[in-house]
Amino acid sequence: MKHWIILLVGTGLVLSCSNNKPTVAAAPEVAAPAVDHMALLSAQGADAVLWQSAAAETHRLYQQGYELARIRLAENMRRSDKRPAAVIVDIDETVLDNSPYQVNAIRQGRTFDQAEWKVWTDKATAKASPGAIEFLKHAAQQGCEVFYISNRDIRERASTIKNLNDLGFPFADEGHLLLMDGTSDKTERRARVASTHRIVLLVGDQLRDFDERFKDRSVDHGKTLVNAMADTLRQYFILLPNAMYGTYRDAIQGKGTDAEKYARMQAWFELNGY
């Protein structure tokens, strides 16, 4: 009997000791997944790319723009001037459709990359924008030379001329192709054409294709300047649709890394109460 008592007492002691709470090791901290700002920016541009590449509305806007271009050309050609007449056009999203490049970038979650862009332009397979070839052939028939002022890099000259020629664009040669060589400002290149020709019409997808002052979007996103120049724009500039990229977006996102662009865009949303 004494042996049982001793055993119970010993067991009690053991049980009593086991009530002490064991020390629990802290769970290791799990790092938050890195934010892929490139993929975020790419995805946010998907609707614009889809609209540009697939919408019948976009197709019609190009046709409509070039129909209006014929009217303005006829009006402006009536004005006498001894210099030969010239029409100036931008290339990308004005006479050539690069939406396949943009669609592929969206599929891969990428933003613009100069090296990948050159891979695309080297193919020289971009299709003509609706109405572009017909209008420029018409302008040539009316006695106008056509100058292509583009911010494509000078290293893309050969492939660009090939692409334009393959599609049948007039004046698609080195003498009429003025590409970017150091600055995206087209003012000097337009002045070069104006020194020998009278410019009767300009066509582009950015307001800067008409006047570099439209780069400044600090006042009402540039709309005040549009209103101030309305008469001149109406008579001498045809603006074509392009929501995929441009000065409107650069003015908000700025330059730099994708993370910096994304942060500036978010700050703009907050500042404007969105």
C-alpha positions in Angstrom: 0.0 0.0 0.0 2.8 2.4 0.8 4.3 1.7 -2.6 1.0 2.9 -4.3 1.0 6.1 -2.3 4.5 6.9 -3.3 3.6 6.2 -6.9 0.5 8.5 -6.8 2.5 11.2 -5.1 5.2 10.9 -7.7 2.7 10.9 -10.5 1.1 14.0 -9.0 4.4 15.8 -9.0 5.0 14.8 -12.6 1.5 16.1 -13.6 2.0 19.3 -11.7 5.2 19.9 -13.5 3.6 19.2 -16.9 1.1 22.1 -16.5 3.9 24.7 -17.3 3.2 26.2 -20.7 5.9 25.3 -23.3 7.7 28.2 -25.1 6.3 28.6 -28.6 8.8 29.7 -31.3 7.7 32.8 -33.3 6.6 32.1 -36.9 9.2 33.2 -39.4 8.3 36.4 -41.2 7.2 35.8 -44.8 8.4 38.6 -47.2 5.6 40.2 -49.2 5.8 39.2 -52.9 7.5 41.8 -55.0 5.2 44.0 -57.0 5.6 43.6 -60.7 5.0 47.2 -61.8 5.8 46.4 -65.4 2.9 43.8 -65.5 0.6 46.3 -63.7 1.3 49.1 -66.2 1.0 46.7 -69.1 -2.4 45.3 -67.9 -3.8 48.8 -67.4 -3.1 49.6 -71.0 -5.0 46.5 -72.3 -8.3 48.3 -73.1 -6.5 51.0 -75.1 -4.6 48.4 -77.1 -7.7 46.3 -77.8 -9.6 49.4 -78.9 -6.7 50.5 -81.2 -6.2 47.0 -82.8 -9.7 45.6 -83.0 -12.5 48.3 -82.8 -14.5 49.2 -85.9 -14.8 52.6 -84.3 -11.0 53.1 -84.6 -11.1 51.9 -88.2 -13.8 54.4 -89.0 -12.1 57.3 -87.2 -9.0 56.8 -89.4 -11.1 56.7 -92.5 -12.9 59.9 -91.4 -9.7 61.6 -90.6 -8.3 61.0 -94.0 -11.6 62.0 -95.6 -11.3 65.4 -93.8 -7.7 65.6 -94.9 -8.8 65.6 -98.6 -11.2 68.5 -97.9 -8.5 70.6 -96.0 -5.9 69.8 -98.7 -8.2 71.1 -101.4 -8.9 74.3 -99.5 -5.2 74.9 -98.7 -4.0 74.2 -102.2 -6.1 77.1 -103.5 -3.7 79.6 -101.8 -1.0 80.7 -104.2 2.6 80.2 -103.4 5.6 79.8 -105.7 7.2 77.1 -103.5 6.3 73.4 -104.1 3.5 72.1 -101.9 4.2 69.5 -99.2 2.2 67.3 -96.8 3.9 66.2 -93.6 2.8 63.0 -91.9 4.0 61.1 -88.9 4.5 57.4 -89.3 3.5 55.3 -86.3 -0.2 55.2 -85.7 -0.6 57.7 -88.5 0.3 55.8 -91.7 1.5 52.5 -90.2 -0.4 50.4 -87.7 1.8 49.0 -84.9 -0.9 47.6 -82.7 0.4 44.0 -83.2 3.5 45.0 -81.4 1.4 46.5 -78.6 -0.8 43.4 -78.4 2.2 41.1 -78.0 3.6 43.4 -75.3 0.3 43.1 -73.4 0.2 39.3 -73.8 3.7 39.1 -72.2 3.0 41.7 -69.5 5.7 44.1 -70.9 5.9 47.8 -71.3 7.7 49.5 -74.2 11.2 48.2 -74.8 13.4 49.8 -77.5 15.2 46.6 -78.4 11.9 44.7 -78.8 10.5 47.6 -80.8 13.4 47.4 -83.2 12.7 43.6 -83.6 9.2 44.6 -84.7 10.2 47.4 -87.1 13.0 45.2 -88.6 10.3 42.9 -89.9 8.8 45.7 -92.0 5.4 44.1 -91.9 3.2 46.8 -90.3 0.0 47.3 -92.2 -1.2 50.7 -93.5 -3.6 52.7 -91.3 -7.1 52.9 -92.9 -7.2 55.6 -95.6 -3.6 56.5 -95.4 -2.3 55.2 -98.7 -5.3 56.5 -100.6 -4.9 60.0 -99.2 -1.2 60.3 -99.8 -1.5 59.0 -103.3 -4.2 61.6 -103.8 -2.0 64.3 -102.4 0.8 63.3 -104.7 -1.6 63.5 -107.7 -2.5 67.1 -106.6 1.1 68.1 -106.8 2.2 67.6 -103.2 5.4 66.0 -102.0 5.0 63.9 -99.0 7.5 64.1 -96.1 7.5 61.5 -93.3 8.7 63.0 -90.0 9.0 60.3 -87.4 10.6 59.7 -84.0 11.7 56.3 -85.2 15.5 55.9 -84.6 17.8 56.5 -87.6 18.9 52.8 -87.3 15.3 51.9 -88.4 15.6 53.8 -91.7 16.1 50.9 -94.1 13.3 48.8 -92.6 11.0 51.8 -92.5 11.5 52.7 -96.2 11.0 49.0 -97.1 7.7 48.8 -95.1 6.4 52.0 -96.7 7.5 51.0 -100.2 6.1 47.5 -99.9 2.7 49.0 -99.1 2.8 51.5 -102.0 3.3 54.8 -100.1 4.5 57.7 -102.4 7.8 59.4 -101.8 9.1 56.6 -99.5 12.8 57.4 -99.9 15.7 58.7 -97.9 15.1 62.3 -99.1 11.6 62.3 -97.7 12.1 60.4 -94.5 13.2 62.5 -91.5 13.8 60.3 -88.5 14.9 61.1 -84.9 18.6 61.8 -84.5 19.1 63.0 -80.9 15.8 64.8 -80.1 12.2 63.9 -80.2 11.3 67.5 -80.9 10.2 67.7 -84.6 10.3 71.5 -84.9 13.7 71.6 -86.6 12.7 68.9 -89.1 9.5 70.6 -89.9 11.4 73.9 -90.4 13.8 72.0 -92.8 10.8 71.1 -95.0 9.3 74.6 -94.7 12.6 76.2 -95.9 12.0 74.7 -99.4 8.3 73.9 -99.5 5.0 75.4 -98.4 3.4 73.0 -95.9 -0.2 72.7 -96.8 -1.2 70.1 -94.3 0.1 68.0 -91.4 -1.3 64.7 -90.2 -0.4 62.9 -86.9 -1.6 61.0 -83.9 -0.1 63.4 -81.4 -0.6 67.2 -81.1 3.2 67.5 -81.0 3.2 66.3 -84.6 1.9 69.9 -85.3 3.6 72.0 -82.6 6.1 71.1 -79.9 4.3 73.5 -77.5 1.8 70.7 -76.9 4.4 68.8 -75.0 3.6 71.0 -72.0 0.5 69.6 -70.3 0.9 71.6 -67.0 -2.2 73.8 -67.7 -5.4 71.8 -68.0 -3.6 68.9 -69.7 -2.9 71.1 -72.7 -6.6 71.7 -73.5 -6.3 75.4 -73.0 -3.6 75.6 -75.7 -5.8 73.5 -78.0 -8.6 76.0 -77.6 -6.3 78.9 -78.2 -5.0 77.4 -81.5 -8.3 76.0 -82.6 -8.5 77.9 -85.9 -5.0 76.9 -87.0 -5.5 73.3 -85.9 -8.8 73.1 -87.8 -7.2 74.3 -91.1 -3.8 72.7 -91.1 -3.8 69.6 -88.9 -5.6 66.3 -89.0 -5.4 64.4 -85.7 -5.8 60.6 -85.7 -6.7 58.3 -82.8 -4.1 56.6 -80.6 -4.9 55.8 -77.0 -2.1 53.3 -76.6 0.8 55.7 -75.8 1.7 59.3 -76.2 2.3 62.7 -74.5 -1.0 62.5 -72.6 0.4 59.5 -70.6 4.0 60.7 -70.3 2.7 63.9 -68.7 1.3 61.9 -65.9 3.7 59.0 -65.5 6.9 60.8 -66.4 10.1 59.1 -67.3 12.1 56.5 -65.3 11.5 52.9 -64.1 8.1 51.2 -64.3 7.9 51.5 -60.5 8.4 55.2 -60.6 5.8 55.6 -63.4 3.3 53.6 -61.5 3.9 55.6 -58.3 3.4 58.9 -60.1 0.2 57.6 -61.7 -1.2 56.5 -58.3 -0.3 59.9 -56.9 -2.1 61.6 -59.8 -5.2 59.5 -59.1 -5.2 60.5 -55.4 -4.5 64.2 -56.2 -7.5 64.3 -58.5 -9.8 62.5 -56.2 -10.1 59.2 -58.2 
